[in-house]
Amino acid sequence: SKNNYFQLVLVVGRAGTNKTKLLKHYCHTHGFSITNLSLELSSRLLELSSRSRALRASSIFTEIINQNEFPIVLDNIEVLFLNDLKLNPLSLLQNLSRNGPIIASWPGYIDNSKLYYAEIGHQEYKEYDIGGIRSIDLN
């Protein structure tokens, strides 16, 4: 299946499930670095006009990934869900994980083979089919 091409592992948990603590411990133990994606991406997007942000967000995210060595560990990925950026966070992560392993914290939950970001009613609520995606569910 196409999912075999992806080297993506999602660490899924709502706020307070210690995703960051777990990732930091993993990185410290294995000598990997961790990227605070919201901090990295938003600092680069701030330099752009709001119109340019949506056009450039995906390529800037790719640049951030390419500046790091695999495996890439991403924390605080919430910026990817901003409606203004018009991104598909799961597809972006999957596509970039074709080049090497990516481990990303996913703020949300899994239920009935669906992956969720935020709660129903939240303006950035998203729902994805999780078929074949490797995940560690902390909820």
C-alpha positions in Angstrom: 0.0 0.0 0.0 1.0 3.6 -0.4 1.4 4.0 3.3 4.5 1.8 3.2 6.3 4.8 1.6 5.7 6.9 4.6 8.0 6.9 7.6 5.7 8.8 9.8 4.9 8.1 13.5 2.4 10.3 15.2 2.4 10.7 19.0 -1.3 11.4 19.5 -2.6 13.0 22.7 -4.8 15.8 24.0 -3.3 18.6 26.0 -1.8 17.3 29.2 -0.9 13.9 28.0 2.9 14.6 28.2 3.6 14.4 24.5 6.4 17.0 24.8 7.9 15.3 27.8 7.9 12.0 26.0 9.5 13.4 22.8 12.2 15.3 24.8 13.1 12.2 26.7 13.2 10.1 23.5 15.4 12.7 21.8 17.7 13.1 24.8 18.1 9.3 25.0 18.9 8.8 21.3 20.8 12.1 20.7 18.2 13.5 18.3 17.1 17.1 18.2 13.5 18.3 18.6 11.9 21.1 16.5 9.3 23.3 18.0 7.4 23.7 14.7 5.0 26.5 15.7 8.0 28.6 16.8 10.1 27.9 13.7 7.3 28.3 11.1 5.5 31.2 12.7 8.7 33.2 13.1 9.4 32.8 9.3 5.8 33.5 8.3 5.7 36.8 10.3 8.1 38.3 7.9 5.6 37.8 5.1 2.3 39.6 4.2 -0.8 37.6 5.2 -1.4 36.9 1.5 2.1 35.4 1.0 1.8 33.3 4.1 -0.7 30.8 2.6 1.3 30.7 -0.6 4.7 30.0 1.1 3.7 28.0 4.2 4.2 24.6 2.6 7.6 25.4 1.1 8.8 27.1 4.3 7.7 24.0 6.2 9.7 21.8 3.7 12.8 24.0 4.2 12.6 23.6 8.0 12.4 19.8 7.5 15.3 19.8 5.0 17.5 21.8 7.4 17.3 19.0 10.0 18.8 15.5 10.0 16.5 12.4 10.0 14.8 11.3 12.1 13.0 14.6 12.5 11.1 15.0 15.7 8.4 17.7 15.6 6.6 19.2 18.6 3.9 21.9 18.7 2.6 21.4 15.2 -0.6 23.5 15.8 0.6 26.2 13.4 0.0 23.8 10.5 -3.8 23.8 11.3 -4.3 27.5 11.0 -7.1 28.0 8.5 -5.4 31.0 6.9 -2.5 28.8 5.8 -4.8 26.4 3.9 -2.6 23.4 4.6 -3.4 19.7 4.9 -1.1 18.9 7.9 -1.4 15.1 7.6 -0.6 15.0 3.9 2.3 17.4 4.4 3.8 15.2 7.1 3.2 12.0 5.1 4.8 13.4 2.0 7.9 14.7 3.8 8.3 11.4 5.6 9.0 9.7 2.2 12.5 11.2 2.5 13.1 9.9 6.0 11.5 9.2 9.4 9.4 11.9 11.0 8.0 11.6 14.5 5.4 14.3 15.3 3.3 15.1 18.2 -0.4 15.3 17.2 -2.6 17.3 19.5 -5.9 15.4 19.3 -7.2 11.9 19.5 -8.0 8.7 17.6 -11.4 7.2 17.6 -12.8 4.4 15.3 -9.9 4.6 12.9 -10.2 8.3 12.6 -7.6 10.8 13.6 -8.9 14.1 15.0 -7.4 17.5 15.6 -9.3 19.7 18.1 -12.9 19.1 19.1 -16.0 19.4 17.0 -17.1 23.0 16.9 -13.5 24.3 17.1 -12.8 26.5 14.0 -9.7 24.4 13.1 -11.4 21.0 13.7 -10.1 18.4 11.4 -10.8 14.7 10.9 -8.7 12.2 8.9 -8.8 8.5 8.0 -5.9 7.0 9.9 -5.7 3.9 7.8 -2.1 2.6 7.9 -0.6 5.5 9.8 1.6 4.5 12.6 0.6 6.1 15.9 1.2 6.1 19.6 -2.0 7.0 21.4 -1.4 8.7 24.7 -5.1 9.4 25.5 
